[in-house]
Amino acid sequence: MFKFFLVKVCIILALPVLIASAQDYLMQHSIPFKLISNKVVVPVNIGGSRSLNLILDSGFGYDGIILFRKELADSINLVNMIEAQLPGAGDGPPTPVVMSESTDFSSGTCEFKNQRIIILQRDNFRDSPTDGAIGYSYFGHYKVEVNYDTKTITLHDPDQTYDESEWETIPLTFNRNNWPFMTIKLSMENEQPVPLNVYIDYASSLAVELSITPEMKVKLPEKFEGEFNGYGFSGDVKGKTARASKCMIGKYELINVTTTFFEGHSRSKDKNSDGTVSNDLLRRFNLIFDYGNRRLMIKSNNSFAEPFEIVR
């Protein structure tokens, strides 16, 4: 659910791009993660704060983090804060935030300098078991290897090479907000698989999500198995879930894949996408996000054959 964040009149776009750095950039950093509600959650410390649990979000297109609870500002030394507005998933208005530049934080053994910190001022995510989200600070500067079997993330130097013979390579494209897009093939009700341009939403707990629009490329199913009720930065997000008979990613084929349909673009603000591929599908692979070479490398893991369950 976490997408690129526009603040008032494109204020974030007008700010300089911030670059993350590590104490030893050529070292690889191993970071343990938790899997909470199908979301990858990593530890982050800001100054003397407690260890914060942040969702890893591939659609978070700039260096920094976002925090869900305004009271967290009391334990973090933030300077030069400004007020802003943050749009996102949902049909409502943007949510107010406060924002600060040039803050340092660490994740595992990796330290990040001059980062942007955004803190929500509403209680949209009051019931979330996590404290916020982080994205480009990882993805924009490292090859990010996610191993679900060992529950570890390894940040590799972007120039590091290794044996790729066991990995399937999926080309990526990026929009201006640094969201990663890929192509999947999807078959509803045993029809011919249709190529779809989807972006990777690593902050969502679902498998495949599609927008109901006049231009949609797959047939809307007659039978739905459940309803999804979630929330985004701009309000509630509601959808209906059916099953795709087949989903193909590179050489891999998955069956009976839960697919959630959302009205219009309430789920996605990018009108050029057919939908998203999300964590309940991606967790069935070990992954290497390689933004520098515009690719995602995948390899089936121990969860590959698990049946897809309806997420509500």
N, C-alpha and C positions, 0 to 999 in steps of 0.2 A: 503493500500500500504506500510505500514511501517513494515519492517521485521527486524530480528536480523542483526546487523551491524558488518561486518568483516572489519578490518582496516589493510591495507597493508598485511604483512605476519602474519595473525591471531594475530595482536597486541592486539586487545581487549580481545581475549581469554586468552592471557598471563597476562593480568592485573588482580589484585585481585578483587573479587566480593565485591561490595559496599553494605552496609546494611543501609536501611532507618530507621529512628527513629522518633517518634513523642513526643511532649512535655509530653503528658499523654497518653501512649500507650493503657491503659485500657479503655479510653474514646472512644465513637464512635463519628465520625466526619461527619457532614452533609455538603455537598458541592453542591451548585446549579450548574446546567449545562445548556448549550444551545444546541439545536439540529440544526446544520447547514449542509445543504446538506446531511441529513441522518447520520451525524457524531456527536458523543457526544463530546462536547467541554467544557473544564474545565478551571477555572482561576488559574494562577500560578504567584507568585511574586518571583523574584530573587533579593535579596538585596533591593536596592532602585528603581528597575525598575518599569515601569508601569505594570498594570495587563496584563499578556500575556494570549492569548486564545490558549490553546493547545488541540489537538485531543487526546482522550483517545484511546490507541492502545494496544490491547491484545497481539499483536505479537512483542511488544517492550520488548525484553527479558533480560534487565538489568536495574539497578537503574540509573536514570538520565533522561534527556530530550534532544531532538534535536530541534534546532531552524532553521527556513527556510531562514532567511534574515541575511546576514553577518553584516549589519549595526547595528543589535541589540547588537553586542559585545561592541559598544561604550557606552551603558548604563548599562553594567554589568561588575563588577570587576572580571575578570578572570585572574588567575595566572598560570604559568607553562604550557602554551598552546603548543601543538604539532600539526604538520600537518599530515593528514592521508587521506586514500581513502575509500569511502563508497559505496559498491555495493548495489543493490536492484532491484525492479521490473523495467522491460524495457530491451531492446536489446542492449543498448549502454554500454560504459565503466563506471566504478565507478565514483562518483563525489567527488571532493576534499572537505575536511572539516578541521576545526581546532577543537581541543578537549582539555578540561581542566578537571582535577579531583578535588575532595574535595570541591565542591561548595554547599552551603546551599540554600534551597528555601522553600516556603510555598505554600499550596493549601488550600484555606478556612482556617480553624483553625488548620490544620495539618502541622507540620514542618518536613522537611526531611533534614538529615545531610549527608555530604560526598558523594555528587552526581556527576555523570559524566555529563558534558555539551558538546554537539556537535553542531557546527554551520556550516551550508552549506556555501560554497564559490561560488557556481553557483546560477543562478536565476531559477532553475527548478520549484520552487513553488512561483515565484514572484506574480502570480495572485491568490494565495490561500487567502481566507478570514481569515485564521488562522495563528498563529505565529510559530507553531511547533507541537510536539507530546510528550506524556508521557505514560508510560505503567507499567513496573514492579515495580516502586516505589509505585504504588497502589496495583497491583494484587499480587505481591510477598510477601506482608506482612500483608494483611488484607483480610477479607471476604468483597468483594466489591458488595454492593447492588445498582442496577441501577433501579430507578423507573421512567419510562417514563411518567406516569400519572401526577406526581408531579414535574418532571424535577429536581430530586435531586439524588445525589449519597451519600450513607452512607458507611463509612469505619468502619466495625465492627472488634473488636478484633478477631483474628483467633480462639480462644477457646470459643467464645461466642456461646451459644445454644439458640434456639428459636423454635417455633412451625413450623414444616416442613410439616404438613399434607396437606396444600393447594398447595405445590410445587411439580413439576415433576423433578426428579433427573436424569441428563444426565451424564454418566461417561466421564471423560476426560483422555487423555493420553498426554504426552509431549515429544517433541524431544529434542535434546541436546541444542537447542537454546531457550528453554522455550516457544515454540509456543504450544498453547492448541489445541488438536485434538478431534473431536467427530465423531459419526456415524449418518448420516441421510439416509433416503430412498427416492429415487427420481424416478419418472415415467415420461418419455417423451412420448407424443402422446398416452397416456392411456395404455402403456405397463405395465408389471409387475414391481412394484417398486424394484429398485436395491440399495443395501447398498453401501454407499460411505464413504470413510475415508476423512474427510475434516477438515481443521483447521479454527479456528475462527479468521477472520480478522476484527477487530473492527474499523479499520481505513478506510475501504472501504465503499462507499455509495451504493453499489449494494446489491443484495439479495443472489443469488447463482452464483458462478463462477467456471467453469470447464475448464480443459486443454485438448486441442485436441492433442492426442497422439495415437500411435498404440495400447496402452494398455487401452484406455478409456473404461469404463464399461457401458456407456449408448450410445444409437444410436444417431449420429449427426442428428439434425432435418433438414428436407428439407426446411422449411420455417423460415426465420428470420424476426423480426419486427423492428429492429433498429441496428445501429452501435454505439459502445462505443469508445470514444477517451479520454484517460487519460494520465497521466505521472507518472513516478516513479523515483527513485534515479538514475536509469541507462538508462533513456530515455523514449520515448513514449510507451504507452501500448494501443493496439487496439484490439477490440473484436466485436463479433456479438451476438445480444440478441434474444433469442426465449423464449418460455414459457414451463415450465414443467407442465404437467397436475396435478401433485400431489407431494408435499414434506412433508415427515413425520419426526417429531422430537419427540421422546418419544411417548406419547399418542396423541399429537397434529398433525392435518392434515391441510395443507394449499393448496389451489388450484390456478391454473394459475400463478404460481410463475415465475417471470422473471429470466432467467438463461442465463448468458453471457459466451460465449465460446472464449477462447484465444488460439492462436497457441502455441504449445509446452509448454515450461516453461518460456515464457516471463513474465507471470504474477506471477509465483511462482518459487522460486529457490529450493523448496523441492520436489524432484522427487518421494517421497513416498506418496504424497497426491494426491487425485483425484481432489481436487479443494478447494474452500473456501466457508464458509457461512459468510455473511457479514451483515451490519447494516440495510439494507432495510428489511431484514427478522427478525433480532434480535429485532428491535425496536417494534415489535408487542407483545413482552413479557416484563414483569418485570423480572429482572435477579439477581441472586447472583452468582458471580464468587468466587469459593472456591478452590483456587489452592492447599491449604494445604491438603485437602481431595480429591483432584483430581476429582472434579465434578463441573457441572454447574446446578444451580437450576432455573427453569423457571416457569412462570405463565402468562397466557394470560392477556393482558391489554386492554384498551379502543380502541387501534388501530388494534387489531387482525384481524378484518373482513375487513379492508380497502383493496381495490383492489391494486394490484401491478402495478406501472406505469413504463414505459420504461425510464431508466436513460441514458442520452446522455452526 
